[in-house]
Amino acid sequence: MITIERKLLSTDLSYRVAFNRDFLEFTDDDAKVLHYSAPLILPVRVSRAAPGAEYERWQAFTIISSSGVTRKRKAEVFLKRNVGFEGDLAESLEALTVDDPQMKMRKQFLSYWCAKILTADFNDPKFWEYLDKVGIMHTGMPGFKHRANKEPLKVDLQALSLTLGWVVDVVLTIVLGFPKSVLSTGQKTAVCRAFNKIIWIQQDLFARHYTRTDEEAEANLKKNMEAAEDEAKSEEEYKLERTKKHKELEEIEEARKAMEATSLLPDVKV
């Protein structure tokens, strides 16, 4: 039985990554498989799989916010100036395309990230720090030094998770589409498994910056339970108040009927 220190998972990145790797069995063989497949996958992704497809996908959805305001989820951030970009920005989401100058810059970043997870030295702590900072930078915090004192980039976890899912689908489609003369069935399986593992580690390094610690979760649960109890109590008080008012109305109605009955008595002349 392997003992894991829960607190260290939240406070020590190397400890968390080591646990992730051990649990998913991400081994040196997986690293070799990814390195071997990188020269095959990356050129195809750039030439045929449209690196801007992820962004086009997001632009296809219009989301109604809780306040009733129509907006394009995640696509909103594309109108904000990216760190290092000095060109012209699109004036509206309707005018924005994947060929927009800043979008090209974003596509380059995504392509760089994809190349990184296929070619990195997975035994180098700096690589895992890079993946962790990619997570941090989407929460509004700088993450990287070049983002310090810049306008915060805020993207919700669902958007990040779905983007990873889209990337996985693109890469797996490429891998499975290779003829056996390029990759055997066994090699395709190995590549898909290794890529899946590294993506889930990145997903965890996204989620850790959006989710609560055990203590925070417990405090939030207690708060929600107290709020639910207060709501139930208020509902019960409301019901009692309604019952009381209903009874009062019934008494008033009975008194009115009694008065009407009295008014129907014949006048008696004295």
N, C-alpha and C positions, 0 to 999 in steps of 0.2 A: 504494500500500500504506500503510495507516494503522498506525502503530506505537503499541502500548499498553504502558505501564509496569506490569508485573504487581504490583510492590510498592505502587504508588499505588492500585490497585484495592482493596487491603486496608486502606490507611491514610487514604485521602482519599475521603470520601463523595461530594462533588460530582464528583470525577473518575470514580468508579464509576457514578454516575447518568448522567453525560454519555455514558459508554461504552454503558450500557444503552439509553439513548434513541437513540443513533446506530445501534447494532446492530439494534434493533427498528424503527427509523425512526418513532419516536414524534415527530410533528411538531406544529406549531401548528395544522394542520388537524385533527389528532386531538383536540387540546384543544377546538377550536371544536365538534366533533361531540359530545363528551362534555357540554359546557356546554349545547348545544342539546337534548340528550336528557334531561338531568337532570330538568327539570320534568315529563317524561312518565313516566320510570322510577320515580322515588322515591315518588310518591303511590300507584302501583299496587303497588309492593313492600310498602308499609306496609298498604294496605287488603286486598290479595288474596293476596300471596305469603307472608304470615305471617313476620315478621321473627324469630320464635322457632323457626322450622322447623329452622334449623341446630343449635340446642341440643337440640331434640327428637330429631333424628337421632342425635346422640352418645349420648343417654340410651338409645337403642334397642339399644346394643351392650354386652355383658358380655365383658370380656377376662380371660383367665387369665394372670397374671403369671408370670415365670420361676421365682418362688419357690412357685408353685402357689396363690397367693392370688387369689380371684375378686374382680374390681373392675370398675367401669365407667370405661373409659378417658376421660380428659379431664373427664368429669362430676364426678370427685372434687373438682376445683377449685371447683365451684359451691357446695360446702358451706363453703368458707372465706370469711371476711368480706372483701368488696370494699372498697377504699379509698374512703372517703366515704359508705359505707352504714352506717347505725346502727340499722336495723330488726331484726326477728327473723329468724333463719336456720332453714332446714329441718334437722330432726334427723337425717335419713337420706336416702340417694339415692332410696329407695322413696317417701319423702314429698315429694320435690322435684318441682315441676311448672314449666312455663314461665311460669305466672302467679304464681310465688313473687315477693315484693317485690324481692329482690336480682336475680332473673333478669330482671325488668323493667328494672332498671338496666343489666344487661349487654346486653340487647337494644337499649337506647337508645344504648349505646356503639357497638354494631355498626352501627346505623342512621346514627349520626354519621359513622363511618368510611366507610360506603358513600356518604353524601352528600359527604363530603370528596373522595373520589377522582373524583367526577363534576363537582364545581364548583370545584375548587382553581385557584389561579394556578400553573400548572406551571412557570413561570419563576422562581418564588419559592423560594429554597433552603430556607426554613422548612417548606415542604410536604414535601420529601424528607426533611428531618430528622424530621418527624412520622412518616412511614412507617417510617423507620429505628428510631425509638424504640418504635414499636408492636412491632417485632421484638425489640428489647432487653428490653422489659418482660415478655415471655413466657419468658425464659431464667432468671429468678430475680433479675436485676438490676433496679434501679428504673426505668431508662429515662426516665420523667418525674419532675419534681421532687416532685409530689404523692405519688409512691410511695416516696420516700426514708424509710428507717427503718420501712417497713411489711413485713408478712409477704410473703416472696418468692412470685411467681406463676411456676410452672414448668409449661410445656406443651411436649410434644415436637414436633419439626418435622413429623412425619407428620400429627399432628392439625391443625396449622396449615395444612399444604398441602391436606389433604382439605376443610377448612372453606372455603378459597379456592375449591376446585373446586366445592363445593356452591353458593357464592355466584354463581360464574360461570354455573352451570346455571340458577339462578333468574333472573338478570338476562337471560341470552340467551333464555330462554323468554318473558319479558315482551316483549322487543324484537321477537322473531320473531312474536309473537302480535298485534302492532298491525296494524290494517287499512291498506291502501295509502293511504287517505285521510289517515292520520296520519303514517306513514312509508313512503316508497317502498322498493322492493327495494334500490335503491342506497344509500339512507340507512340501512336496516337493516344492510347489509353494513359500511358505514363505522362505525356504532356498535359492532357486534360486534367488529370489528378493533381499534378504539381501546380498548375496554374490556378486551379480551384482553391488549393490550400493557401497560396500566397494572397489571393483575393480576400479570403475570409480573415486572414490576419490583418490586412489593411482595413477591412470592415470593422474589426474589433478596435483598431487604433483610431477609427472615426468615432465609434460608439462611446469609447471611454471618456470622451470630452463632452458628451451630451447626456450621459446617464448619471444617476446619483450613486454615492457611496452607500454602503449598508446602513450607516448611521443616518444619512440624509433620507434614505428610503423609509427607514423605520419612523423617523420624525414626520415625514410627509404622510405616511399611512395613518399615524396617530391623529394628525391634523385632519385628514379626510374623514376618519371615523368619528371624530368629535363634531365635525361639520354635519355629518350624516345624522348623528344623534340629535343635534340641535334642530336640524330640519324636520326630523321625525317628531320631536317635541313641539315644534312650531305647528306642524300639521295637526297634531293631536289637540293643541290649544285652539287652533282654528276651527276644528270640528266641534269642540265643546262650545265655543263662542257661537257658532252657527246654530247648534242645538238650543242654546239659551235664547237666542234671538227668535228662533222658530217658535219656541214655547211662548215667548212674550207676545208674538204676533197672534198666536192661537187665543191667548187670553184676551187680547184686545178685540179680536173678532167675536169672541163669545160675549164680551161686554157690549159690543155694538148691537149684536142680535138681541140681547136682553133689552136694550134701550128701545130698539125698533118694536119689540113686542109690547113694551109699556106704552108707546105712542099710539098703538092700535086700539087701546082701551076706549070705550065710548065716553064722550064728555058727560059729566054729571052736573046738572044745573042745581044750584043751591037756591 
